Amino acid sequence: MRIKVITILLLAGISSMSIGCVATQSDVSSVYARQTRLEAKMERLSQQVQSLQGTEVSGGNNIQLQEQVAQLEKEVKDLNRSYATLDAKVNQSSVAMPPPSGTTSIGSEGGSGLPPLDLETEDFIFNQGYTDLSEGNYSGSREQFKLFLSKYPNSSKASDATYWIAESYYRQGEFEEAILEYQKFIDTYPKDDRVPLSYLKQGLSLIEIGREEEAKLFFQTLIDKYPQSEEASTAKEKIRELAVNG
């Protein structure tokens, strides 16, 4: 039970992180890559914990699982610090940046000071969507990301926005919509590192709505396409569970 609680807290820790503003595309891409790998590990660990529920676990396995939880907890903290560092960089840059030529800042008389906040910029809309997602405002998050995609369809962060729309449905428990949105992400960005995780979450969503046979198909597709991935290992475990329970 204690391990389950820790796992839930760690999953919540991922959800509660907010990137604030974007420093550079290179920086944020690195953070996203780390987050993707971490989410995959967390998903697999969560499934392992669920598999062990109601069974007698040997002391060795229990200790090993706790060690994995501790390692992932450290990675969550590291990722959180990375976000904080990026946010600090942007804040420092914003303070030092002069207003554009011919622009008068709010509340200034001589045209000096910081420029007014533009609520329609690419970074602002994207980051607002991510902040809403991390705070559990899933409908607000989707609204921002859809606005982002309508205004900036060719942005380097378009794939991220598409993925987070699917993720918002999944976290909200709207599994049928999540399945469709994950498929849209897979079809649009077939080479993205999050495609295996999307297949996995499609399968998990199907289980949640009682369509277990279809879930097996998604899990098998994941295994066939990405046999060496951590998500494939989780998919194999889920297929075995479904066979036993069925």
C-alpha positions as CSV (number, residue, x, y, z in Angstrom):
1,M,0.0,0.0,0.0
2,R,2.8,2.4,0.9
3,I,4.4,1.8,-2.5
4,K,1.1,2.5,-4.2
5,V,0.8,5.8,-2.4
6,I,4.3,6.8,-3.3
7,T,3.7,6.0,-6.9
8,I,0.5,8.1,-7.0
9,L,2.4,11.0,-5.4
10,L,5.1,10.7,-8.0
11,L,2.6,10.7,-10.8
12,A,1.0,13.8,-9.3
13,G,4.5,15.3,-9.1
14,I,4.8,15.1,-12.8
15,S,1.4,16.7,-13.3
16,S,2.1,19.5,-10.9
17,M,5.2,20.8,-12.7
18,S,5.0,23.9,-14.8
19,I,7.5,25.2,-17.3
20,G,6.7,28.9,-16.9
21,C,8.3,30.5,-20.0
22,V,10.5,29.0,-22.6
23,A,14.2,29.8,-22.5
24,T,15.5,28.3,-25.7
25,Q,14.1,25.6,-27.9
26,S,17.2,23.5,-27.2
27,D,16.6,23.7,-23.5
28,V,13.0,23.0,-23.6
29,S,13.4,20.1,-26.0
30,S,15.9,18.5,-23.6
31,V,13.4,18.9,-20.7
32,Y,10.6,17.4,-22.8
33,A,12.7,14.4,-23.7
34,R,13.5,13.8,-20.1
35,Q,9.9,14.1,-19.1
36,T,8.8,11.6,-21.8
37,R,11.3,9.0,-20.6
38,L,10.2,9.6,-17.0
39,E,6.6,9.3,-17.8
40,A,7.2,6.0,-19.5
41,K,9.1,4.7,-16.5
42,M,6.3,6.0,-14.2
43,E,3.7,4.3,-16.3
44,R,5.5,1.0,-16.2
45,L,6.1,1.2,-12.4
46,S,2.5,2.0,-11.8
47,Q,1.5,-1.1,-13.7
48,Q,4.0,-3.2,-11.8
49,V,2.5,-2.0,-8.5
50,Q,-1.0,-2.8,-9.7
51,S,0.1,-6.3,-10.8
52,L,1.5,-6.9,-7.3
53,Q,-1.7,-5.9,-5.5
54,G,-3.4,-8.8,-3.9
55,T,-0.4,-11.1,-4.3
56,E,2.2,-12.1,-1.8
57,V,5.4,-10.2,-2.7
58,S,8.8,-11.5,-1.6
59,G,11.0,-9.2,0.5
60,G,13.5,-9.0,-2.3
61,N,11.0,-7.9,-4.9
62,N,9.5,-5.4,-2.5
63,I,12.9,-3.8,-1.7
64,Q,13.8,-3.7,-5.4
65,L,10.5,-1.9,-6.2
66,Q,11.1,0.6,-3.4
67,E,14.6,1.3,-4.8
68,Q,13.0,2.0,-8.2
69,V,10.5,4.4,-6.7
70,A,13.3,6.2,-4.9
71,Q,15.3,6.6,-8.1
72,L,12.3,7.9,-10.0
73,E,11.5,10.3,-7.1
74,K,15.0,11.7,-7.6
75,E,14.5,12.1,-11.3
76,V,11.2,14.0,-10.6
77,K,13.1,16.4,-8.4
78,D,15.8,16.9,-11.0
79,L,13.3,17.6,-13.7
80,N,11.5,20.1,-11.4
81,R,14.8,21.9,-10.9
82,S,15.3,22.0,-14.6
83,Y,12.0,23.7,-15.1
84,A,12.9,26.2,-12.3
85,T,16.2,27.0,-14.0
86,L,14.5,27.7,-17.3
87,D,11.9,29.9,-15.6
88,A,14.7,31.8,-13.9
89,K,16.5,32.4,-17.1
90,V,13.5,33.8,-18.8
91,N,12.6,36.0,-15.9
92,Q,16.1,37.5,-15.9
93,S,15.9,38.1,-19.6
94,S,12.5,39.7,-19.4
95,V,13.7,42.2,-16.8
96,A,16.7,43.2,-18.8
97,M,14.9,43.4,-22.1
98,P,14.1,47.0,-23.3
99,P,10.8,47.8,-24.9
100,P,10.5,47.7,-28.7
101,S,11.0,50.9,-30.5
102,G,8.0,53.2,-30.4
103,T,6.3,51.1,-27.7
104,T,5.1,52.7,-24.5
105,S,4.8,50.5,-21.5
106,I,1.8,50.4,-19.3
107,G,1.9,53.1,-16.6
108,S,4.9,54.9,-18.1
109,E,5.0,58.5,-19.1
110,G,8.2,58.7,-21.0
111,G,8.0,55.5,-23.0
112,S,10.6,53.8,-20.8
113,G,10.2,50.6,-18.8
114,L,9.1,47.1,-19.7
115,P,6.8,46.4,-22.7
116,P,3.2,45.5,-22.0
117,L,2.5,41.8,-21.6
118,D,1.3,40.3,-24.9
119,L,-1.3,37.6,-24.1
120,E,-1.3,36.3,-27.6
121,T,2.3,35.3,-28.1
122,E,3.3,31.8,-29.0
123,D,5.1,31.1,-25.8
124,F,2.4,32.6,-23.6
125,I,-0.4,30.6,-25.0
126,F,1.6,27.3,-24.9
127,N,2.8,27.8,-21.4
128,Q,-0.7,28.8,-20.2
129,G,-2.0,25.5,-21.6
130,Y,0.7,23.6,-19.8
131,T,0.1,25.4,-16.6
132,D,-3.6,24.6,-16.8
133,L,-2.8,21.0,-17.4
134,S,-0.4,20.8,-14.5
135,E,-3.1,22.4,-12.2
136,G,-5.8,20.0,-13.3
137,N,-7.7,22.5,-15.4
138,Y,-8.0,20.1,-18.3
139,S,-10.7,21.9,-20.3
140,G,-8.8,25.1,-20.0
141,S,-5.6,23.4,-21.0
142,R,-7.2,22.0,-24.2
143,E,-8.7,25.4,-25.1
144,Q,-5.2,26.9,-24.9
145,F,-3.5,24.2,-26.8
146,K,-6.1,24.2,-29.5
147,L,-5.8,28.0,-29.8
148,F,-2.0,27.5,-30.0
149,L,-2.3,24.9,-32.9
150,S,-4.8,27.2,-34.8
151,K,-2.4,30.2,-34.6
152,Y,0.9,28.4,-34.8
153,P,0.4,25.1,-36.7
154,N,4.0,25.0,-37.9
155,S,5.5,25.7,-34.5
156,S,8.3,23.4,-33.2
157,K,6.0,22.9,-30.2
158,A,3.0,21.8,-32.3
159,S,3.7,18.1,-31.5
160,D,3.9,18.9,-27.8
161,A,0.5,20.7,-27.9
162,T,-1.1,17.8,-29.8
163,Y,0.2,15.3,-27.3
164,W,-0.9,17.3,-24.3
165,I,-4.4,17.6,-25.7
166,A,-4.6,13.8,-25.7
167,E,-3.0,13.6,-22.3
168,S,-5.5,16.1,-20.8
169,Y,-8.3,13.7,-21.8
170,Y,-6.5,10.7,-20.4
171,R,-5.9,12.4,-17.0
172,Q,-9.4,13.6,-16.9
173,G,-10.7,10.1,-17.4
174,E,-12.3,10.9,-20.8
175,F,-10.9,7.7,-22.3
176,E,-12.7,7.5,-25.6
177,E,-11.6,11.1,-26.5
178,A,-8.1,10.3,-25.3
179,I,-7.9,7.3,-27.6
180,L,-8.9,9.4,-30.6
181,E,-6.5,12.2,-29.7
182,Y,-3.6,9.8,-29.1
183,Q,-4.3,8.4,-32.6
184,K,-4.2,11.8,-34.1
185,F,-0.8,12.4,-32.4
186,I,0.5,9.0,-33.7
187,D,-0.7,9.7,-37.3
188,T,0.7,13.3,-37.3
189,Y,4.0,12.6,-35.6
190,P,4.8,8.9,-36.3
191,K,8.5,9.4,-35.5
192,D,8.0,11.2,-32.1
193,D,9.5,9.5,-29.1
194,R,6.1,9.6,-27.4
195,V,4.4,7.3,-29.9
196,P,5.1,4.1,-27.9
197,L,3.6,5.8,-24.8
198,S,0.6,6.9,-26.8
199,Y,-0.1,3.3,-28.0
200,L,0.2,2.1,-24.4
201,K,-2.2,4.7,-23.1
202,Q,-4.6,3.9,-25.8
203,G,-4.6,0.3,-24.6
204,L,-5.0,1.3,-21.0
205,S,-7.9,3.6,-22.0
206,L,-9.6,0.7,-23.7
207,I,-9.3,-1.4,-20.6
208,E,-10.9,1.4,-18.6
209,I,-14.0,1.4,-20.8
210,G,-14.3,-2.4,-20.9
211,R,-12.9,-3.0,-24.4
212,E,-10.3,-5.5,-23.4
213,E,-10.0,-7.4,-26.7
214,E,-9.3,-4.1,-28.5
215,A,-6.8,-3.2,-25.9
216,K,-4.9,-6.4,-26.6
217,L,-4.6,-5.3,-30.3
218,F,-3.1,-2.0,-29.3
219,F,-0.7,-3.6,-26.9
220,Q,0.4,-6.1,-29.6
221,T,0.9,-3.3,-32.1
222,L,3.1,-1.5,-29.6
223,I,5.1,-4.7,-29.0
224,D,5.5,-5.4,-32.7
225,K,6.6,-1.8,-33.6
226,Y,8.7,-1.0,-30.6
227,P,9.8,-4.4,-29.1
228,Q,12.7,-3.0,-27.1
229,S,10.8,-0.1,-25.5
230,E,9.9,0.0,-21.8
231,E,6.3,0.5,-23.0
232,A,6.4,-2.8,-24.8
233,S,7.4,-4.5,-21.5
234,T,4.4,-3.0,-19.8
235,A,2.2,-4.0,-22.7
236,K,3.3,-7.6,-22.4
237,E,2.5,-7.5,-18.7
238,K,-1.0,-6.2,-19.4
239,I,-1.7,-8.9,-22.0
240,R,-0.7,-11.5,-19.5
241,E,-3.0,-10.0,-16.9
242,L,-5.9,-9.8,-19.3
243,A,-5.3,-13.5,-20.2
244,V,-5.4,-14.5,-16.6
245,N,-8.4,-12.4,-15.7
246,G,-10.3,-13.3,-18.8
